């Protein structure tokens, strides 16, 4: 595995932890408030979101990056 692929995977893993953690916490807090079992529900939701978002970052990320690069450089 080349260094670029390792960087992409490491970025996806870290970005996935941060984004899914923040979003799942915020949405549960807004929708449920701090109820009994909040932490367990949040951790379960976080785990599900993480499993979904990592493949999405790895698959969709490069496609979006290529499109953004083309837009910024003016080559459509």
C-alpha positions, 0 to 999 in steps of 0.5 A: 500500500502506497503512502498516499493511500495510507494518508487517505485511509488515516484521514478518513478514520480520523475525520469520521470519528470527529464528524460522526461524534459531533453530529450524532451527539448534537442531534441526539441532544436536540431530539432527546435532551439529556435523558437516562441512557443518553450516553449509551444511545449516543455511543450506539448511534456514533458507531452506526454512523461511523461504519457508514461514513468511512466507506463514504469518505473513501469512495465519495471523497476522491470523486468530489476532490477531483471535481473541486480541483477541476472547478478551481483550476477552471478545467471543466 
